[in-house]
Amino acid sequence: MRVSVALLSILVAAALGPTGTSAGDAGSPGVYVAGELDQQGKLAEALPLYRSRAEETGTQADRLRYATALLRAGQREAAEAVLGELRRKDTHGESAAVVASSLLAAGFPALAVPHARAAHEAASRDPGRTLLLVRALTAAGDRESARALIAKTRGEAARWADGERLELARWQIRMGDVRPARTLLDREPPEVVGQMFRDSIRADVALGQRDWPAVSELLGRAERRVPAGLTGKRVARAWRNVQRELYSVQLRRALALWREGPRDRAVPEARSAQASDEEYVRSAAILLLAASDFAGGRRAEAQARLDALAGHDRRFADPVAHLRKALASDAKEDPVAPLQAALAGEDRSLEFVTAPLVESLRESLVTP
């Protein structure tokens, strides 16, 4: 496989999450146990373990892990105190960039924007910082500001490297600006990793058009371009953001396969995607797996999945309770609308994924 160090480093810099905060970096049994409890929906039990680890090591990764867990628990003030301490000695925007990336991966784009803006102001000519702010603004739903920022880089972007141009195309597509993105995507990167990202990004155009066969084909090809084993828990740090992209590929392909049918083909992809450390991808995969359970008459299993999601992230607690109540009472109100709002809040740039995915969940509730 031909993968240049330059391209891989660009893709790592431009992708969402920082490379040091995943469960795979957890260096103690306590953090491992906390992660397992968290994934099972027992965040309340995991929080003290996350806190102990953060206080013990004081590392950026452990404090970010604790802060984002606090946010998912609804303890915003405590989380912001931790994040503020991380930013206290930040003079060049490095900590601001890592905090913004972590908040984006955790599904809090509105909170990420001021940190991404500070990182950009510290190095406004850095393409990675520019793309980070574009990403944060787009995910938070502020497309106007994102477009204005892209307009300022129009002359510079022509000189950007392949990976940076691919990321720019991604956000243009997610803002609905497909035409300029197509120009950026016309050039095929020479490296296989770049080709994987290109296929993944191009699939968003077909996804927006709900051309499910095209989505499935493009994302299937993207998945085949990367080496086997990238979905494992132990992945070299340099490949971590490629792994995140792969999980995103699997989620969107699962949705396409579900809509295209037969639906059972979607389940393995969604099951793999739920291992992502990006909260939007994980949450969406769980909702699609719950749809599979509902459609198959396995209501108890579906409810257990949703209860675990609610226990992992407080933002889903009321929506899951609403669904349970609606199913029990045959209420006329939409049983999944609050779930759609919660998922959309994690990343508003992915509405073209959120809407058909939640439609799938809604339809599964009435499947005979």
C-alpha positions as CSV (number, residue, x, y, z in Angstrom):
1,M,0.0,0.0,0.0
2,R,1.4,3.4,-1.0
3,V,0.7,6.0,1.8
4,S,3.0,9.0,1.9
5,V,3.8,10.4,5.3
6,A,2.9,13.9,4.1
7,L,-0.6,12.9,3.1
8,L,-1.3,10.9,6.2
9,S,-0.2,13.7,8.4
10,I,-2.5,16.1,6.6
11,L,-5.4,13.8,7.0
12,V,-4.7,13.4,10.7
13,A,-4.5,17.2,11.1
14,A,-7.7,17.8,9.1
15,A,-9.9,15.1,10.5
16,L,-12.1,15.6,13.6
17,G,-10.7,14.1,16.7
18,P,-7.4,14.6,18.5
19,T,-5.2,11.5,18.4
20,G,-4.7,11.1,22.1
21,T,-8.1,10.8,23.7
22,S,-9.5,7.5,22.6
23,A,-10.2,4.5,24.8
24,G,-7.3,2.7,23.2
25,D,-4.9,5.2,24.9
26,A,-6.3,4.5,28.3
27,G,-3.3,3.6,30.5
28,S,-4.9,2.1,33.6
29,P,-7.4,-0.6,34.5
30,G,-9.6,2.1,36.0
31,V,-10.0,4.0,32.8
32,Y,-10.7,0.7,30.9
33,V,-13.4,-0.1,33.5
34,A,-14.8,3.4,33.2
35,G,-14.9,3.1,29.4
36,E,-16.8,-0.2,29.6
37,L,-19.3,1.2,32.1
38,D,-19.7,4.3,29.9
39,Q,-20.5,2.2,26.8
40,Q,-23.0,0.1,28.8
41,G,-24.9,3.3,29.7
42,K,-23.5,3.6,33.2
43,L,-22.0,7.0,32.9
44,A,-22.8,7.9,36.5
45,E,-20.6,5.0,37.7
46,A,-17.8,5.9,35.2
47,L,-17.5,9.6,36.1
48,P,-15.6,9.1,39.4
49,L,-13.1,6.8,37.6
50,Y,-12.6,9.4,34.8
51,R,-12.1,12.1,37.5
52,S,-9.6,10.0,39.5
53,R,-7.6,9.3,36.4
54,A,-7.6,13.0,35.3
55,E,-6.5,14.1,38.8
56,E,-3.8,11.4,39.0
57,T,-2.1,12.1,35.7
58,G,-3.1,15.7,34.8
59,T,-2.5,14.8,31.2
60,Q,-4.4,16.6,28.4
61,A,-5.9,13.4,27.1
62,D,-7.3,12.3,30.5
63,R,-8.7,15.7,31.4
64,L,-10.4,16.0,28.0
65,R,-11.9,12.5,28.5
66,Y,-13.2,13.7,31.9
67,A,-14.5,17.0,30.6
68,T,-16.5,15.5,27.7
69,A,-17.9,12.9,30.0
70,L,-19.1,15.7,32.3
71,L,-20.8,17.4,29.3
72,R,-22.6,14.2,28.4
73,A,-23.7,14.0,32.0
74,G,-25.2,17.5,31.8
75,Q,-22.6,19.0,34.1
76,R,-21.5,21.8,31.8
77,E,-20.2,24.2,34.5
78,A,-17.8,21.5,35.8
79,A,-16.7,20.6,32.3
80,E,-16.0,24.2,31.4
81,A,-13.8,24.5,34.5
82,V,-11.7,21.6,33.3
83,L,-11.5,22.9,29.8
84,G,-10.6,26.4,31.0
85,E,-7.7,25.0,33.0
86,L,-6.5,23.3,29.8
87,R,-6.6,26.6,27.9
88,R,-5.1,28.7,30.7
89,K,-1.4,28.6,29.4
90,D,-2.3,28.3,25.8
91,T,-0.4,31.0,23.9
92,H,-0.3,29.6,20.3
93,G,-3.7,28.1,20.0
94,E,-2.6,24.4,20.3
95,S,-4.7,23.6,23.3
96,A,-7.6,25.5,21.8
97,A,-7.4,23.4,18.7
98,V,-7.3,20.1,20.7
99,V,-10.2,21.2,22.9
100,A,-12.3,22.2,19.8
101,S,-11.5,18.9,18.1
102,S,-12.5,17.0,21.3
103,L,-15.8,18.9,21.6
104,L,-16.6,18.2,18.0
105,A,-15.9,14.5,18.4
106,A,-18.1,14.5,21.6
107,G,-21.0,16.1,19.7
108,F,-20.9,19.6,21.2
109,P,-20.2,21.8,18.1
110,A,-21.7,25.0,19.5
111,L,-19.3,24.7,22.5
112,A,-16.4,24.0,20.1
113,V,-16.8,27.1,18.0
114,P,-15.2,29.6,20.4
115,H,-12.2,27.3,20.9
116,A,-11.9,26.7,17.2
117,R,-12.1,30.5,16.6
118,A,-9.3,31.1,19.2
119,A,-7.1,28.4,17.5
120,H,-7.7,30.0,14.1
121,E,-6.9,33.5,15.3
122,A,-3.6,32.3,16.7
123,A,-2.6,30.9,13.3
124,S,-5.0,32.2,10.6
125,R,-2.8,31.1,7.7
126,D,-2.7,27.5,8.9
127,P,-5.1,25.4,6.7
128,G,-5.7,23.0,9.5
129,R,-6.9,25.7,11.8
130,T,-9.0,27.2,9.1
131,L,-10.6,23.8,8.3
132,L,-11.2,23.2,12.0
133,L,-13.2,26.4,12.3
134,V,-15.1,25.7,9.1
135,R,-16.0,22.3,10.6
136,A,-17.1,23.7,13.9
137,L,-19.2,26.4,12.3
138,T,-20.8,24.0,9.9
139,A,-21.5,21.4,12.6
140,A,-23.1,24.1,14.8
141,G,-25.4,25.1,11.9
142,D,-23.7,28.5,11.1
143,R,-23.3,27.9,7.4
144,E,-23.2,31.7,6.6
145,S,-20.1,32.2,8.8
146,A,-18.4,29.0,7.4
147,R,-19.0,30.2,3.8
148,A,-17.6,33.6,4.6
149,L,-14.4,32.0,6.1
150,I,-14.0,29.8,3.0
151,A,-14.4,32.8,0.7
152,K,-11.4,34.4,2.5
153,T,-9.3,31.4,1.6
154,R,-10.2,31.1,-2.0
155,G,-6.8,32.2,-3.3
156,E,-4.9,30.2,-0.8
157,A,-6.8,26.9,-1.1
158,A,-5.5,26.5,-4.7
159,R,-2.0,26.0,-3.1
160,W,-3.2,23.6,-0.4
161,A,-2.1,20.0,-0.3
162,D,-4.4,17.2,-1.4
163,G,-5.6,16.3,2.0
164,E,-6.5,19.8,2.9
165,R,-8.3,20.3,-0.4
166,L,-10.3,17.1,0.2
167,E,-11.4,18.4,3.6
168,L,-12.4,21.7,2.1
169,A,-14.6,19.8,-0.4
170,R,-16.2,17.9,2.4
171,W,-17.4,21.0,4.2
172,Q,-18.5,22.6,1.0
173,I,-20.7,19.6,0.2
174,R,-22.1,19.6,3.7
175,M,-23.0,23.3,3.3
176,G,-24.8,22.5,0.1
177,D,-22.1,24.1,-2.2
178,V,-21.5,21.1,-4.4
179,R,-20.2,22.8,-7.5
180,P,-17.0,24.1,-6.1
181,A,-16.5,20.9,-4.2
182,R,-16.6,18.9,-7.4
183,T,-13.7,20.9,-8.8
184,L,-11.6,20.0,-5.7
185,L,-12.6,16.3,-6.1
186,D,-11.8,16.0,-9.8
187,R,-8.1,15.4,-9.0
188,E,-7.6,11.8,-7.7
189,P,-5.0,11.6,-5.0
190,P,-2.1,9.3,-5.8
191,E,-2.2,7.6,-2.4
192,V,-4.7,5.0,-1.4
193,V,-5.7,6.7,1.8
194,G,-6.4,9.9,0.0
195,Q,-8.5,7.9,-2.5
196,M,-10.5,6.4,0.4
197,F,-11.2,9.9,1.8
198,R,-12.2,11.1,-1.7
199,D,-14.7,8.3,-2.2
200,S,-16.1,8.9,1.3
201,I,-16.5,12.6,0.6
202,R,-18.0,12.1,-2.9
203,A,-20.6,9.8,-1.3
204,D,-22.1,12.7,0.6
205,V,-23.3,14.2,-2.7
206,A,-25.2,10.9,-3.6
207,L,-26.4,10.7,0.0
208,G,-27.9,14.2,-0.3
209,Q,-29.8,13.0,-3.4
210,R,-30.8,9.8,-1.7
211,D,-29.2,7.7,-4.4
212,W,-28.8,4.7,-2.2
213,P,-27.1,2.4,-4.8
214,A,-24.5,5.0,-5.6
215,V,-23.9,5.7,-1.9
216,S,-23.4,2.0,-1.2
217,E,-21.1,1.5,-4.2
218,L,-18.8,4.5,-3.3
219,L,-18.6,3.7,0.4
220,G,-18.1,0.0,-0.3
221,R,-15.1,1.0,-2.5
222,A,-13.8,3.4,0.2
223,E,-14.0,0.6,2.8
224,R,-12.1,-1.8,0.6
225,R,-9.2,0.7,0.1
226,V,-8.0,0.6,3.7
227,P,-6.2,-2.3,5.4
228,A,-8.0,-5.0,7.4
229,G,-7.9,-4.5,11.1
230,L,-8.6,-0.8,11.2
231,T,-11.8,-1.5,13.2
232,G,-9.9,-3.1,16.0
233,K,-9.3,-1.5,19.4
234,R,-5.5,-1.3,19.1
235,V,-4.7,0.9,16.1
236,A,-1.5,2.9,15.7
237,R,-2.1,6.5,16.7
238,A,-1.1,7.7,13.2
239,W,-4.0,5.8,11.8
240,R,-6.6,6.9,14.4
241,N,-8.3,9.5,12.2
242,V,-8.4,7.1,9.2
243,Q,-10.2,4.7,11.6
244,R,-12.7,7.4,12.4
245,E,-13.3,8.0,8.7
246,L,-13.8,4.3,8.2
247,Y,-16.5,4.2,11.0
248,S,-18.2,7.1,9.3
249,V,-18.1,5.2,6.0
250,Q,-19.6,2.2,7.6
251,L,-22.4,4.2,9.2
252,R,-23.4,5.9,6.0
253,R,-23.2,2.7,4.1
254,A,-25.3,0.9,6.7
255,L,-28.0,3.6,6.1
256,A,-27.7,3.2,2.3
257,L,-28.0,-0.6,2.6
258,W,-31.0,-0.3,4.9
259,R,-32.8,2.1,2.5
260,E,-31.9,0.0,-0.5
261,G,-32.6,-3.4,1.1
262,P,-32.5,-6.1,2.1
263,R,-32.0,-4.6,5.5
264,D,-30.0,-7.4,7.1
265,R,-27.0,-6.3,5.0
266,A,-26.9,-3.0,7.0
267,V,-26.5,-4.6,10.5
268,P,-22.8,-5.7,10.4
269,E,-21.8,-2.2,9.1
270,A,-23.9,-0.4,11.8
271,R,-22.6,-2.8,14.5
272,S,-19.0,-2.0,13.5
273,A,-19.7,1.8,13.3
274,Q,-21.0,2.0,16.9
275,A,-17.4,1.4,18.1
276,S,-16.5,5.0,16.9
277,D,-15.3,7.5,19.4
278,E,-17.3,10.2,17.5
279,E,-20.5,10.6,19.3
280,Y,-22.6,11.3,16.3
281,V,-21.5,8.2,14.5
282,R,-21.9,6.1,17.6
283,S,-25.4,7.4,18.4
284,A,-26.6,7.1,14.8
285,A,-25.4,3.5,14.6
286,I,-27.2,2.6,17.8
287,L,-30.4,4.2,16.4
288,L,-30.1,2.1,13.2
289,L,-29.5,-1.1,15.2
290,A,-32.5,-0.3,17.3
291,A,-34.5,0.1,14.1
292,S,-33.4,-3.3,13.1
293,D,-34.5,-4.7,16.4
294,F,-37.9,-3.0,16.2
295,A,-38.4,-4.2,12.6
296,G,-37.6,-7.7,13.7
297,G,-40.1,-7.7,16.5
298,R,-37.3,-7.5,19.2
299,R,-38.8,-4.6,21.1
300,A,-37.0,-5.4,24.4
301,E,-33.6,-5.5,22.7
302,A,-34.3,-2.2,21.0
303,Q,-35.3,-0.6,24.2
304,A,-32.2,-1.9,26.0
305,R,-30.0,-0.3,23.3
306,L,-31.8,3.0,23.6
307,D,-31.7,2.9,27.4
308,A,-27.9,2.3,27.3
309,L,-27.6,5.3,24.9
310,A,-29.6,7.5,27.3
311,G,-27.3,6.3,30.2
312,H,-24.3,7.2,28.1
313,D,-25.4,10.6,27.1
314,R,-28.0,12.6,29.1
315,R,-29.2,14.4,25.9
316,F,-30.9,11.2,24.8
317,A,-32.6,10.5,28.2
318,D,-35.8,12.5,27.6
319,P,-36.1,11.5,23.9
320,V,-35.8,7.8,24.9
321,A,-38.4,8.2,27.7
322,H,-40.7,10.0,25.2
323,L,-40.4,7.0,22.7
324,R,-41.1,4.5,25.5
325,K,-44.2,6.5,26.6
326,A,-45.4,6.9,23.0
327,L,-45.1,3.2,22.3
328,A,-46.9,2.3,25.5
329,S,-49.8,4.6,25.0
330,D,-50.2,4.7,21.2
331,A,-50.0,8.5,21.4
332,K,-50.6,10.5,18.2
333,E,-47.4,12.6,18.7
334,D,-44.3,11.7,16.7
335,P,-42.4,9.1,18.9
336,V,-39.0,9.8,17.4
337,A,-39.0,13.5,16.8
338,P,-37.1,14.2,20.1
339,L,-34.5,11.6,19.1
340,Q,-34.0,13.3,15.8
341,A,-33.5,16.6,17.5
342,A,-30.9,15.1,19.9
343,L,-29.0,13.4,17.1
344,A,-29.1,16.5,14.9
345,G,-27.6,18.6,17.8
346,E,-24.5,16.5,17.7
347,D,-23.7,17.5,14.2
348,R,-26.0,19.8,12.1
349,S,-23.8,19.3,9.0
350,L,-25.1,15.8,8.7
351,E,-28.8,16.5,8.4
352,F,-28.8,14.6,5.2
353,V,-27.9,11.5,7.2
354,T,-30.0,12.3,10.3
355,A,-33.3,12.7,8.5
356,P,-33.4,9.4,6.5
357,L,-31.9,7.5,9.5
358,V,-34.6,8.7,11.8
359,E,-37.2,8.0,9.1
360,S,-35.9,4.4,9.1
361,L,-36.4,4.2,12.9
362,R,-39.9,5.7,12.6
363,E,-40.9,3.2,9.9
364,S,-39.5,0.3,11.9
365,L,-42.0,1.0,14.7
366,V,-44.9,0.2,12.5
367,T,-43.3,-2.8,10.7
368,P,-45.7,-5.8,11.1
